[in-house]
Amino acid sequence: MTAITTARGQAAQGRRFLPNIRFARVGWYVLAGVTAVFSVFPFAFMVTGSLKTSGEFLANPFLLPQALTFENFTNLIASNFGRYFLNSIIVTAVGVIGTVVLAILAAYPLSRFKTRLNTPMMLLFLAGIMVPVHVTLIPSYVLTQQLGLYDSLPALFGPFIAFNLPVAVFVLTGFFRQIPESLFDAAKIDGAGHWQLLRNVVIPLSGPAISTVSIITFIFVWNEFVFALVLLSSGENYPIPLGLNAFYGQFRVDIPGLMAALVVATIPSLIFYLAAQERVVAGLAAGALRGE
């Protein structure tokens, strides 16, 4: 009888907690919905604004366009925006590939070799994270002038790779250290050297970390403005962040045209992020299955 009474009491108590659980779940859904709206609204506002004329945008900036117009996008084709877009693609591709390759080559010995220089080298890379970018503008300008690279796309390669390298090395070193030692032992039994270990063991298992580093580097390089402003002077070498200044006139700003350029400039970032995010999720899922 006592057991039955206790079971009934627990059931009644559980029913009392159910409304609280449901209320909390509804609250989380509402919070997630509000967050989604605030996250999507700027991009939606940018897209709708790019499909309006200047007069319609100034009259009703927050309403949907009454008649869709693609004139702003056709004007981009007729302008130098294609050149800006190509320059950004070149600089970003070199920056991402260079950062990832150098970071892998630096992170592997830091994670695998046990020497007295490991800690000082890691501290050196961590110190690079703390250096403000703007402090190095004048030295970078002087060095670029001395190397004869001023006002050329290669002038941006070095600074972009150098400032993304510390974070990349830090992330990859921590990930490489988590790879099970048994995998390295099995490869060494088969006669694998360090290059084979790096190519056949470390890199295939480090997809999530490499994708994370690639995303961080891509976003930094694609949106970087200050270095391009200091190290470039010719319009034909401008990347997208500098090219957007062309939409600012002396007396007016072509806001719909600027939004159309921003929409086109945002698409590569979204595509790269979604593709790399799939790689991160797939790598983490594969790691979880291996752990089982």
Beta strands, then each sheet from edge to edge (+ up, - down):
end
